[in-house]
Amino acid sequence: MTEDTPRFGFVAFAETWNGRLAMLGFVIGLATEL
């Protein structure tokens, strides 16, 4: 998991959106639990 070579060219883009969706899902899940 320490490779810096982009396989498809959108690895960094996918990583940023994965983090954003993870935070969004966490916030929504937390809000629904309250």
mmCIF file as Biopython writes it, N, C-alpha, C and O atoms, coordinates in Angstrom:
data_model
#
loop_
_atom_site.group_PDB
_atom_site.id
_atom_site.type_symbol
_atom_site.label_atom_id
_atom_site.label_alt_id
_atom_site.label_comp_id
_atom_site.label_asym_id
_atom_site.label_entity_id
_atom_site.label_seq_id
_atom_site.pdbx_PDB_ins_code
_atom_site.Cartn_x
_atom_site.Cartn_y
_atom_site.Cartn_z
_atom_site.occupancy
_atom_site.B_iso_or_equiv
_atom_site.auth_seq_id
_atom_site.auth_asym_id
_atom_site.pdbx_PDB_model_num
ATOM 1   N N  . MET A ? 1  ? 0.828   -1.214 0.000   1.0 0.0 1  A 1 
ATOM 2   C CA . MET A ? 1  ? 0.000   0.000  0.000   1.0 0.0 1  A 1 
ATOM 3   C C  . MET A ? 1  ? 0.857   1.256  0.000   1.0 0.0 1  A 1 
ATOM 4   O O  . MET A ? 1  ? 0.342   2.355  0.206   1.0 0.0 1  A 1 
ATOM 5   N N  . THR A ? 2  ? 2.148   1.110  -0.227  1.0 0.0 2  A 1 
ATOM 6   C CA . THR A ? 2  ? 3.036   2.274  -0.205  1.0 0.0 2  A 1 
ATOM 7   C C  . THR A ? 2  ? 3.460   2.665  -1.614  1.0 0.0 2  A 1 
ATOM 8   O O  . THR A ? 2  ? 4.465   3.353  -1.793  1.0 0.0 2  A 1 
ATOM 9   N N  . GLU A ? 3  ? 2.696   2.228  -2.618  1.0 0.0 3  A 1 
ATOM 10  C CA . GLU A ? 3  ? 3.042   2.572  -3.995  1.0 0.0 3  A 1 
ATOM 11  C C  . GLU A ? 3  ? 2.622   4.006  -4.305  1.0 0.0 3  A 1 
ATOM 12  O O  . GLU A ? 3  ? 1.522   4.430  -3.952  1.0 0.0 3  A 1 
ATOM 13  N N  . ASP A ? 4  ? 3.503   4.742  -4.964  1.0 0.0 4  A 1 
ATOM 14  C CA . ASP A ? 4  ? 3.197   6.117  -5.343  1.0 0.0 4  A 1 
ATOM 15  C C  . ASP A ? 4  ? 2.839   6.210  -6.819  1.0 0.0 4  A 1 
ATOM 16  O O  . ASP A ? 4  ? 2.527   7.293  -7.315  1.0 0.0 4  A 1 
ATOM 17  N N  . THR A ? 5  ? 2.882   5.080  -7.527  1.0 0.0 5  A 1 
ATOM 18  C CA . THR A ? 5  ? 2.578   5.093  -8.953  1.0 0.0 5  A 1 
ATOM 19  C C  . THR A ? 5  ? 1.076   4.955  -9.164  1.0 0.0 5  A 1 
ATOM 20  O O  . THR A ? 5  ? 0.484   3.948  -8.774  1.0 0.0 5  A 1 
ATOM 21  N N  . PRO A ? 6  ? 0.451   5.969  -9.783  1.0 0.0 6  A 1 
ATOM 22  C CA . PRO A ? 6  ? -0.989  5.895  -10.050 1.0 0.0 6  A 1 
ATOM 23  C C  . PRO A ? 6  ? -1.296  4.826  -11.087 1.0 0.0 6  A 1 
ATOM 24  O O  . PRO A ? 6  ? -0.707  4.829  -12.168 1.0 0.0 6  A 1 
ATOM 25  N N  . ARG A ? 7  ? -2.197  3.925  -10.780 1.0 0.0 7  A 1 
ATOM 26  C CA . ARG A ? 7  ? -2.509  2.838  -11.706 1.0 0.0 7  A 1 
ATOM 27  C C  . ARG A ? 7  ? -3.409  3.318  -12.846 1.0 0.0 7  A 1 
ATOM 28  O O  . ARG A ? 7  ? -3.158  3.031  -14.017 1.0 0.0 7  A 1 
ATOM 29  N N  . PHE A ? 8  ? -4.460  4.053  -12.482 1.0 0.0 8  A 1 
ATOM 30  C CA . PHE A ? 8  ? -5.428  4.450  -13.500 1.0 0.0 8  A 1 
ATOM 31  C C  . PHE A ? 8  ? -5.433  5.952  -13.747 1.0 0.0 8  A 1 
ATOM 32  O O  . PHE A ? 8  ? -6.061  6.424  -14.694 1.0 0.0 8  A 1 
ATOM 33  N N  . GLY A ? 9  ? -4.739  6.701  -12.905 1.0 0.0 9  A 1 
ATOM 34  C CA . GLY A ? 9  ? -4.658  8.137  -13.126 1.0 0.0 9  A 1 
ATOM 35  C C  . GLY A ? 9  ? -5.589  8.935  -12.234 1.0 0.0 9  A 1 
ATOM 36  O O  . GLY A ? 9  ? -5.429  10.149 -12.110 1.0 0.0 9  A 1 
ATOM 37  N N  . PHE A ? 10 ? -6.571  8.270  -11.601 1.0 0.0 10 A 1 
ATOM 38  C CA . PHE A ? 10 ? -7.512  8.998  -10.752 1.0 0.0 10 A 1 
ATOM 39  C C  . PHE A ? 10 ? -7.475  8.460  -9.321  1.0 0.0 10 A 1 
ATOM 40  O O  . PHE A ? 10 ? -8.471  8.506  -8.599  1.0 0.0 10 A 1 
ATOM 41  N N  . VAL A ? 11 ? -6.295  7.946  -8.924  1.0 0.0 11 A 1 
ATOM 42  C CA . VAL A ? 11 ? -6.179  7.364  -7.591  1.0 0.0 11 A 1 
ATOM 43  C C  . VAL A ? 11 ? -6.296  8.449  -6.528  1.0 0.0 11 A 1 
ATOM 44  O O  . VAL A ? 11 ? -6.997  8.266  -5.533  1.0 0.0 11 A 1 
ATOM 45  N N  . ALA A ? 12 ? -5.618  9.576  -6.725  1.0 0.0 12 A 1 
ATOM 46  C CA . ALA A ? 12 ? -5.682  10.665 -5.753  1.0 0.0 12 A 1 
ATOM 47  C C  . ALA A ? 12 ? -7.094  11.237 -5.707  1.0 0.0 12 A 1 
ATOM 48  O O  . ALA A ? 12 ? -7.599  11.567 -4.634  1.0 0.0 12 A 1 
ATOM 49  N N  . PHE A ? 13 ? -7.726  11.353 -6.862  1.0 0.0 13 A 1 
ATOM 50  C CA . PHE A ? 13 ? -9.106  11.850 -6.935  1.0 0.0 13 A 1 
ATOM 51  C C  . PHE A ? 13 ? -10.046 10.915 -6.177  1.0 0.0 13 A 1 
ATOM 52  O O  . PHE A ? 13 ? -10.915 11.369 -5.432  1.0 0.0 13 A 1 
ATOM 53  N N  . ALA A ? 14 ? -9.869  9.620  -6.368  1.0 0.0 14 A 1 
ATOM 54  C CA . ALA A ? 14 ? -10.716 8.646  -5.685  1.0 0.0 14 A 1 
ATOM 55  C C  . ALA A ? 14 ? -10.453 8.669  -4.181  1.0 0.0 14 A 1 
ATOM 56  O O  . ALA A ? 14 ? -11.380 8.506  -3.388  1.0 0.0 14 A 1 
ATOM 57  N N  . GLU A ? 15 ? -9.204  8.869  -3.785  1.0 0.0 15 A 1 
ATOM 58  C CA . GLU A ? 15 ? -8.872  8.909  -2.364  1.0 0.0 15 A 1 
ATOM 59  C C  . GLU A ? 15 ? -9.522  10.098 -1.678  1.0 0.0 15 A 1 
ATOM 60  O O  . GLU A ? 15 ? -10.061 9.963  -0.579  1.0 0.0 15 A 1 
ATOM 61  N N  . THR A ? 16 ? -9.478  11.270 -2.320  1.0 0.0 16 A 1 
ATOM 62  C CA . THR A ? 16 ? -10.075 12.457 -1.702  1.0 0.0 16 A 1 
ATOM 63  C C  . THR A ? 16 ? -11.582 12.288 -1.585  1.0 0.0 16 A 1 
ATOM 64  O O  . THR A ? 16 ? -12.166 12.633 -0.558  1.0 0.0 16 A 1 
ATOM 65  N N  . TRP A ? 17 ? -12.224 11.754 -2.637  1.0 0.0 17 A 1 
ATOM 66  C CA . TRP A ? 17 ? -13.675 11.578 -2.585  1.0 0.0 17 A 1 
ATOM 67  C C  . TRP A ? 17 ? -14.058 10.473 -1.628  1.0 0.0 17 A 1 
ATOM 68  O O  . TRP A ? 17 ? -15.130 10.520 -1.024  1.0 0.0 17 A 1 
ATOM 69  N N  . ASN A ? 18 ? -13.181 9.456  -1.475  1.0 0.0 18 A 1 
ATOM 70  C CA . ASN A ? 18 ? -13.450 8.395  -0.510  1.0 0.0 18 A 1 
ATOM 71  C C  . ASN A ? 18 ? -13.446 8.970  0.899   1.0 0.0 18 A 1 
ATOM 72  O O  . ASN A ? 18 ? -14.290 8.608  1.719   1.0 0.0 18 A 1 
ATOM 73  N N  . GLY A ? 19 ? -12.507 9.859  1.185   1.0 0.0 19 A 1 
ATOM 74  C CA . GLY A ? 19 ? -12.449 10.493 2.499   1.0 0.0 19 A 1 
ATOM 75  C C  . GLY A ? 19 ? -13.646 11.383 2.738   1.0 0.0 19 A 1 
ATOM 76  O O  . GLY A ? 19 ? -14.200 11.403 3.837   1.0 0.0 19 A 1 
ATOM 77  N N  . ARG A ? 20 ? -14.052 12.124 1.713   1.0 0.0 20 A 1 
ATOM 78  C CA . ARG A ? 20 ? -15.202 13.023 1.861   1.0 0.0 20 A 1 
ATOM 79  C C  . ARG A ? 20 ? -16.482 12.234 2.092   1.0 0.0 20 A 1 
ATOM 80  O O  . ARG A ? 20 ? -17.285 12.588 2.955   1.0 0.0 20 A 1 
ATOM 81  N N  . LEU A ? 21 ? -16.676 11.172 1.328   1.0 0.0 21 A 1 
ATOM 82  C CA . LEU A ? 21 ? -17.884 10.363 1.493   1.0 0.0 21 A 1 
ATOM 83  C C  . LEU A ? 21 ? -17.872 9.638  2.829   1.0 0.0 21 A 1 
ATOM 84  O O  . LEU A ? 21 ? -18.924 9.440  3.438   1.0 0.0 21 A 1 
ATOM 85  N N  . ALA A ? 22 ? -16.685 9.238  3.293   1.0 0.0 22 A 1 
ATOM 86  C CA . ALA A ? 22 ? -16.596 8.575  4.593   1.0 0.0 22 A 1 
ATOM 87  C C  . ALA A ? 22 ? -16.977 9.539  5.705   1.0 0.0 22 A 1 
ATOM 88  O O  . ALA A ? 22 ? -17.719 9.172  6.615   1.0 0.0 22 A 1 
ATOM 89  N N  . MET A ? 23 ? -16.476 10.774 5.641   1.0 0.0 23 A 1 
ATOM 90  C CA . MET A ? 23 ? -16.814 11.770 6.658   1.0 0.0 23 A 1 
ATOM 91  C C  . MET A ? 23 ? -18.293 12.132 6.573   1.0 0.0 23 A 1 
ATOM 92  O O  . MET A ? 23 ? -18.947 12.313 7.600   1.0 0.0 23 A 1 
ATOM 93  N N  . LEU A ? 24 ? -18.824 12.239 5.353   1.0 0.0 24 A 1 
ATOM 94  C CA . LEU A ? 24 ? -20.235 12.579 5.176   1.0 0.0 24 A 1 
ATOM 95  C C  . LEU A ? 24 ? -21.122 11.474 5.742   1.0 0.0 24 A 1 
ATOM 96  O O  . LEU A ? 24 ? -22.102 11.750 6.433   1.0 0.0 24 A 1 
ATOM 97  N N  . GLY A ? 25 ? -20.775 10.226 5.446   1.0 0.0 25 A 1 
ATOM 98  C CA . GLY A ? 25 ? -21.544 9.104  5.965   1.0 0.0 25 A 1 
ATOM 99  C C  . GLY A ? 25 ? -21.467 9.024  7.483   1.0 0.0 25 A 1 
ATOM 100 O O  . GLY A ? 25 ? -22.450 8.689  8.143   1.0 0.0 25 A 1 
ATOM 101 N N  . PHE A ? 26 ? -20.295 9.334  8.036   1.0 0.0 26 A 1 
ATOM 102 C CA . PHE A ? 26 ? -20.131 9.308  9.489   1.0 0.0 26 A 1 
ATOM 103 C C  . PHE A ? 26 ? -20.980 10.385 10.149  1.0 0.0 26 A 1 
ATOM 104 O O  . PHE A ? 26 ? -21.619 10.140 11.172  1.0 0.0 26 A 1 
ATOM 105 N N  . VAL A ? 27 ? -20.986 11.576 9.563   1.0 0.0 27 A 1 
ATOM 106 C CA . VAL A ? 27 ? -21.774 12.684 10.117  1.0 0.0 27 A 1 
ATOM 107 C C  . VAL A ? 27 ? -23.267 12.376 10.016  1.0 0.0 27 A 1 
ATOM 108 O O  . VAL A ? 27 ? -24.018 12.628 10.958  1.0 0.0 27 A 1 
ATOM 109 N N  . ILE A ? 28 ? -23.699 11.832 8.878   1.0 0.0 28 A 1 
ATOM 110 C CA . ILE A ? 28 ? -25.113 11.495 8.706   1.0 0.0 28 A 1 
ATOM 111 C C  . ILE A ? 28 ? -25.518 10.387 9.679   1.0 0.0 28 A 1 
ATOM 112 O O  . ILE A ? 28 ? -26.592 10.440 10.278  1.0 0.0 28 A 1 
ATOM 113 N N  . GLY A ? 29 ? -24.658 9.393  9.830   1.0 0.0 29 A 1 
ATOM 114 C CA . GLY A ? 29 ? -24.956 8.316  10.774  1.0 0.0 29 A 1 
ATOM 115 C C  . GLY A ? 29 ? -25.024 8.829  12.199  1.0 0.0 29 A 1 
ATOM 116 O O  . GLY A ? 29 ? -25.883 8.408  12.974  1.0 0.0 29 A 1 
ATOM 117 N N  . LEU A ? 30 ? -24.124 9.735  12.547  1.0 0.0 30 A 1 
ATOM 118 C CA . LEU A ? 30 ? -24.124 10.301 13.894  1.0 0.0 30 A 1 
ATOM 119 C C  . LEU A ? 30 ? -25.364 11.161 14.117  1.0 0.0 30 A 1 
ATOM 120 O O  . LEU A ? 30 ? -25.948 11.150 15.200  1.0 0.0 30 A 1 
ATOM 121 N N  . ALA A ? 31 ? -25.760 11.905 13.089  1.0 0.0 31 A 1 
ATOM 122 C CA . ALA A ? 31 ? -26.932 12.777 13.210  1.0 0.0 31 A 1 
ATOM 123 C C  . ALA A ? 31 ? -28.214 11.951 13.347  1.0 0.0 31 A 1 
ATOM 124 O O  . ALA A ? 31 ? -29.132 12.345 14.066  1.0 0.0 31 A 1 
ATOM 125 N N  . THR A ? 32 ? -28.277 10.817 12.665  1.0 0.0 32 A 1 
ATOM 126 C CA . THR A ? 32 ? -29.484 9.995  12.757  1.0 0.0 32 A 1 
ATOM 127 C C  . THR A ? 32 ? -29.565 9.282  14.103  1.0 0.0 32 A 1 
ATOM 128 O O  . THR A ? 32 ? -30.657 8.944  14.559  1.0 0.0 32 A 1 
ATOM 129 N N  . GLU A ? 33 ? -28.425 9.053  14.738  1.0 0.0 33 A 1 
ATOM 130 C CA . GLU A ? 33 ? -28.419 8.379  16.036  1.0 0.0 33 A 1 
ATOM 131 C C  . GLU A ? 33 ? -28.840 9.308  17.160  1.0 0.0 33 A 1 
ATOM 132 O O  . GLU A ? 33 ? -29.311 8.847  18.200  1.0 0.0 33 A 1 
ATOM 133 N N  . LEU A ? 34 ? -28.677 10.601 16.968  1.0 0.0 34 A 1 
ATOM 134 C CA . LEU A ? 34 ? -29.010 11.548 18.035  1.0 0.0 34 A 1 
ATOM 135 C C  . LEU A ? 34 ? -30.516 11.756 18.155  1.0 0.0 34 A 1 
ATOM 136 O O  . LEU A ? 34 ? -30.968 12.523 19.005  1.0 0.0 34 A 1 
#
